[in-house]
Amino acid sequence: MTTKIHLSCEQKVTSLLVTAGQRGDSPQFQPVLEVISVPRMGAGRPRKRPDRGRADRAYGSRANRAYLRRRGIRCTILKKDRPDPPPQEPRQPRRPATSVLRA
């Protein structure tokens, strides 16, 4: 049995989530950011949104990037190295199906 620790920090830990070791990293990105709470120096409620998000390639999905854009958080996440898809050959036009009726 193993565990993974997913955390968010800004000079100190702002949120922490512990999951099973076989769980994926990317699905835990949004839950970790949802529970961020950074206390303010003076009076006022704690901040819930960081200025910038940084993460490794495991968190670089389109959904995570869209989530950060919706919340107005700039991000620095490396893009996954995905090879370009192979070029597809042009398809041959299909002939209409013909049926032959015999009497």
Order of alpha helices (4+ residues) and beta strands (2+ residues): beta-beta-alpha-beta-alpha-beta
